[in-house]
Each structure stands twice: as C-alpha cells, then as structure tokens.
Amino acid sequence: MTTKTSRRAILAGAAVLPALAIPAAAFSSPAVDPIFAAIERHRQIEAAFAASGKETGDCSDELCDKSNDAYVALVKMTPTTLVGCAALLRHLETNERSYGADALLSNHRRARIAARDLLTRIAAMLASKAVQS
C-alpha cells in the first residue's frame, strides 16, 4: 500500500503543530495549582472581614489578623500554571482596588515584604512555560 501525501494533509498536520508545542502544564486543571485554594481562602476570609463591618479604621481584631495572614500567605506563593498566574494577578488587582489608597501592598508591611519579588517569581514561572520557537 502506498501513501500519497496531499497538500490538504500537510496543511492539516501543520495546523496541529503549534498546539503540540505548548506545554501540557500550561493547560493544567486549576485544581493542580495550589494558588487557587489560597485565593479562595483569602476571598472567604476577606468576605467575613468585610461583613463584620470592621474594615474601616485600624486593624486589630481576629478577623483582620486572619485576613492579613491569608494575604501574606497568598503573595508568598508562586503559581505553578499560566492560568494560576492570571488568576493571582486578577485577584491582587481586585483586592488592591477595593482598598484604594489604603491598599494592602502599600500599607501592610508584611504583605509588602512578602510580595517584594512576586512579579519576578511570576515572570520566571512564565518564562519556564514559554514555547521555544
């Protein structure tokens, strides 16, 4: 049996190549990346803190401390997937906007120190997942 290679077969095969070049980890399930659990944990604690009505003024109660601890833990983490990076950046942006001039990374020393190299860590993760051409 002989195989005849047609133009259509070559083009169909070529269309698949870019998809094959993307690492499988780039499309990993969000459940694989621990950043999603940390984001959800922070959202829940932050919602409880906001519902308490104590988000104005100085932060000195247990809910405030839990919120700050969850935020510090979050910015200490490095996402392990591309979708995890996007989710973390979106969550941080939303959170920082909700606090306005009193943004946590601006005024919360522990979070600011923990996040000092966050963008560098995310950039390194993204570079490690980059498609080499």
C-alpha positions as CSV (number, residue, x, y, z in Angstrom):
1,M,0.0,0.0,0.0
2,T,1.4,3.4,-0.9
3,T,0.7,6.6,0.9
4,K,0.1,9.7,-1.1
5,T,0.8,12.9,0.7
6,S,-1.6,15.6,-0.4
7,R,-1.4,19.4,0.2
8,R,-4.5,19.1,2.3
9,A,-2.9,16.5,4.6
10,I,0.3,18.6,5.0
11,L,-1.8,21.7,5.9
12,A,-3.9,19.8,8.3
13,G,-0.8,18.4,10.0
14,A,0.9,21.8,10.2
15,A,-2.2,23.3,11.9
16,V,-1.7,20.9,14.8
17,L,2.0,21.7,15.3
18,P,1.6,25.0,17.3
19,A,-0.9,23.3,19.7
20,L,1.6,20.5,20.3
21,A,4.4,22.9,21.0
22,I,2.5,24.4,24.1
23,P,3.5,22.5,27.2
24,A,0.7,20.5,28.7
25,A,1.2,22.2,32.1
26,A,0.0,25.4,30.5
27,F,-3.5,23.9,30.3
28,S,-3.4,22.1,33.6
29,S,-6.5,22.0,35.7
30,P,-6.8,24.9,38.1
31,A,-7.1,22.3,40.9
32,V,-3.5,21.3,40.3
33,D,-2.2,24.8,41.1
34,P,-2.3,25.5,44.8
35,I,-2.7,29.2,44.2
36,F,-6.4,28.6,43.5
37,A,-7.0,27.3,47.0
38,A,-5.0,30.2,48.5
39,I,-7.1,32.7,46.5
40,E,-10.3,31.1,47.6
41,R,-9.2,31.0,51.2
42,H,-8.3,34.7,51.1
43,R,-11.6,35.6,49.4
44,Q,-13.6,33.8,52.1
45,I,-11.7,35.4,55.0
46,E,-11.8,38.8,53.3
47,A,-15.6,38.4,52.8
48,A,-16.1,37.6,56.5
49,F,-13.9,40.5,57.5
50,A,-15.9,42.9,55.2
51,A,-19.2,41.5,56.5
52,S,-18.1,42.3,60.1
53,G,-18.1,46.0,59.2
54,K,-14.7,46.4,60.8
55,E,-12.8,47.1,57.6
56,T,-12.6,50.8,58.3
57,G,-10.1,52.1,60.8
58,D,-7.3,50.3,62.4
59,C,-7.0,46.6,62.0
60,S,-6.7,44.9,65.4
61,D,-9.2,42.1,65.7
62,E,-9.0,38.4,64.9
63,L,-10.7,38.6,61.5
64,C,-8.4,41.4,60.4
65,D,-5.4,39.4,61.5
66,K,-6.7,36.3,59.6
67,S,-7.3,38.4,56.5
68,N,-3.8,39.8,56.7
69,D,-2.2,36.4,57.3
70,A,-4.1,34.9,54.3
71,Y,-3.0,37.8,52.1
72,V,0.6,37.4,53.2
73,A,0.5,33.7,52.5
74,L,-1.0,34.4,49.1
75,V,1.7,36.8,48.0
76,K,4.4,34.4,49.2
77,M,3.2,31.8,46.8
78,T,4.2,31.4,43.2
79,P,1.6,30.0,40.9
80,T,2.6,26.8,39.1
81,T,0.4,27.3,35.9
82,L,-0.3,30.0,33.4
83,V,-3.9,30.2,34.5
84,G,-2.8,30.4,38.1
85,C,-0.6,33.4,37.3
86,A,-3.5,35.1,35.6
87,A,-5.9,34.3,38.5
88,L,-3.5,35.6,41.1
89,L,-2.8,38.8,39.3
90,R,-6.5,39.4,38.8
91,H,-7.3,38.7,42.4
92,L,-4.5,41.0,43.6
93,E,-5.7,43.8,41.3
94,T,-9.3,43.4,42.5
95,N,-8.2,43.4,46.1
96,E,-5.9,46.3,45.8
97,R,-8.6,48.4,44.1
98,S,-11.1,47.6,46.8
99,Y,-8.8,49.2,49.4
100,G,-8.0,52.2,47.2
101,A,-5.4,54.5,48.9
102,D,-5.1,52.0,51.8
103,A,-4.0,49.1,49.5
104,L,-2.6,46.2,51.5
105,L,0.6,46.1,49.5
106,S,1.2,49.8,50.1
107,N,0.4,49.9,53.8
108,H,0.8,46.4,55.1
109,R,4.5,45.9,55.8
110,R,4.4,42.0,56.0
111,A,2.5,41.8,52.7
112,R,4.8,44.3,51.0
113,I,7.9,42.4,52.1
114,A,6.4,39.1,51.1
115,A,5.4,40.4,47.7
116,R,8.7,42.2,47.0
117,D,9.8,39.6,44.5
118,L,6.3,38.4,43.4
119,L,6.4,39.8,39.9
120,T,9.9,38.3,39.4
121,R,8.7,34.9,40.6
122,I,5.7,35.1,38.2
123,A,7.9,36.2,35.3
124,A,10.3,33.3,36.0
125,M,7.4,30.8,36.0
126,L,6.0,32.3,32.8
127,A,9.4,32.1,31.2
128,S,9.8,28.4,32.2
129,K,6.5,27.7,30.5
130,A,7.3,29.7,27.3
131,V,7.2,28.0,24.0
132,Q,10.6,27.8,22.4
133,S,10.5,28.5,18.7
